[in-house]
């Protein structure tokens, strides 16, 4: 994808809401990817906050997932 939304380039980590906005999918879709797709970058929890590595998610989107 060449026209990435700014969320991928301005933040190192993002919350569910950031992914919803950047990917234009529902929160439920992201939950499903986290649960059922072993290649989708797993979130990290910092206190009560769930964060995603935005670079890893972008790599997943473009098929550049490291094995």
Rosetta silent file (secondary structure, phi, psi, omega in degrees, C-alpha in Angstrom):
SEQUENCE: XXXXXXXXXXXXXXXXXXXXXXXXXXXXXXXXXXXXXXXXXXXXXXXXXXXXXXXXXXXXXXXXXXX
SCORE:     score description
SCORE:     0.000 S_00000001
   1 L     0.000  123.564 -178.383    0.000    0.000    0.000 S_00000001
   2 L   -92.616  -27.514 -179.567    1.554    3.249   -1.035 S_00000001
   3 L  -100.811   70.296  179.308   -0.979    5.669    0.413 S_00000001
   4 L   -72.847  148.296  176.597   -0.731    4.802    4.083 S_00000001
   5 L   -72.658  156.318 -177.703   -2.712    6.836    6.556 S_00000001
   6 H   -56.844  -26.456 -177.473   -0.728    9.168    8.821 S_00000001
   7 H   -57.645  -33.544 -179.298   -1.277    6.899   11.849 S_00000001
   8 H   -73.731  -25.770 -174.987    1.301    4.451   10.521 S_00000001
   9 H  -100.832  -15.963 -176.194    3.947    7.110   10.067 S_00000001
  10 H  -103.535  -15.597 -176.825    3.438    9.314   13.100 S_00000001
  11 L  -125.006  137.496  173.791    3.109    6.752   15.886 S_00000001
  12 L   -77.387  -41.953  178.400    5.368    3.938   16.974 S_00000001
  13 E  -123.425  146.778  178.944    2.566    2.319   18.967 S_00000001
  14 E  -135.647  158.203  177.264   -1.166    2.616   18.497 S_00000001
  15 L   -92.556  176.231  176.952   -4.311    1.611   20.308 S_00000001
  16 H   -53.224  -43.778 -177.954   -7.301   -0.267   18.914 S_00000001
  17 H   -60.750  -36.325  178.472   -8.896    3.069   17.950 S_00000001
  18 H   -66.314  -40.321  178.434   -5.817    4.017   15.927 S_00000001
  19 H   -67.756  -40.877  177.850   -5.974    0.742   14.002 S_00000001
  20 H   -56.871  -46.318 -179.454   -9.701    1.132   13.381 S_00000001
  21 H   -67.985  -45.759 -175.755   -9.061    4.565   11.892 S_00000001
  22 H   -69.104  -39.229 -175.001   -5.956    3.623    9.919 S_00000001
  23 H   -94.545  -12.561 -178.023   -7.290    0.362    8.494 S_00000001
  24 L    56.567   45.248  174.910  -10.940    1.389    8.123 S_00000001
  25 L  -127.615  167.155  179.823  -12.141   -1.858    9.701 S_00000001
  26 L   -78.027  160.790  176.512  -14.243   -2.523   12.766 S_00000001
  27 H   -61.732  -36.948  179.163  -12.789   -3.121   16.201 S_00000001
  28 H   -61.872  -36.561  177.366  -14.322   -6.606   16.058 S_00000001
  29 H   -63.341  -42.094  178.390  -12.277   -7.356   12.918 S_00000001
  30 H   -64.972  -42.919  176.182   -9.091   -6.432   14.738 S_00000001
  31 H   -56.039  -44.140 -178.433  -10.095   -8.627   17.698 S_00000001
  32 H   -63.460  -43.286  178.333  -10.664  -11.485   15.237 S_00000001
  33 H   -61.683  -43.846 -179.756   -7.254  -10.993   13.599 S_00000001
  34 H   -60.854  -42.804 -177.019   -5.525  -10.958   17.002 S_00000001
  35 H   -75.006  -41.335 -166.058   -7.307  -14.165   18.048 S_00000001
  36 H  -110.536  -13.211 -177.942   -7.295  -16.157   14.818 S_00000001
  37 L  -110.565  106.499 -176.809   -4.420  -15.020   12.603 S_00000001
  38 L   -65.920  -16.251  179.096   -1.051  -16.174   13.942 S_00000001
  39 L   -88.393  -12.899 -179.866    0.781  -13.801   11.565 S_00000001
  40 L   -73.093  133.706 -178.918   -1.005  -10.679   12.854 S_00000001
  41 L   -59.048  125.236 -178.838    1.224   -8.678   15.256 S_00000001
  42 L   -76.923  143.154  179.409    0.118   -9.357   18.795 S_00000001
  43 L   -72.747  159.521  172.511   -0.584   -6.386   21.053 S_00000001
  44 E  -114.015  148.500 -178.848    1.446   -5.586   24.122 S_00000001
  45 E  -108.972  126.740  176.111   -0.128   -4.482   27.355 S_00000001
  46 E  -119.200  100.186 -173.473    1.280   -1.546   29.307 S_00000001
  47 L    66.753 -124.112  177.913   -0.722   -1.277   32.489 S_00000001
  48 L   -96.691    6.169 -176.203   -4.340   -1.159   31.361 S_00000001
  49 E  -101.030  131.321  177.100   -3.431    0.033   27.868 S_00000001
  50 E  -100.845  125.461 -175.986   -3.279   -2.337   24.894 S_00000001
  51 E  -125.571  148.489  175.909   -0.816   -1.205   22.223 S_00000001
  52 E  -117.031  141.603  173.525    0.138   -2.388   18.744 S_00000001
  53 E   -75.431  109.793 -173.779    3.482   -1.858   17.023 S_00000001
  54 H   -64.549  -35.170  177.752    2.316    0.219   14.054 S_00000001
  55 H   -65.511  -38.439  178.909    5.344   -0.695   11.910 S_00000001
  56 H   -67.370  -38.571  177.997    4.642   -4.393   12.467 S_00000001
  57 H   -66.454  -41.940  178.009    0.991   -3.943   11.501 S_00000001
  58 H   -62.595  -41.817  177.560    2.025   -2.063    8.362 S_00000001
  59 H   -62.235  -40.160  177.617    4.472   -4.851    7.503 S_00000001
  60 H   -60.570  -42.421 -179.987    1.678   -7.404    8.030 S_00000001
  61 H   -62.020  -38.172 -177.147   -0.531   -5.446    5.616 S_00000001
  62 H   -89.419    0.401  177.676    2.112   -5.447    2.911 S_00000001
  63 L    82.575   17.046 -179.274    2.964   -9.103    3.423 S_00000001
  64 L   -99.535   38.803 -177.737    6.398   -8.434    4.896 S_00000001
  65 L   -73.167  126.076  177.176    5.758  -10.475    8.022 S_00000001
  66 L   -76.600  135.481 -179.470    8.937  -11.855    9.541 S_00000001
  67 L   -85.325    0.000    0.000    8.740  -15.557   10.313 S_00000001
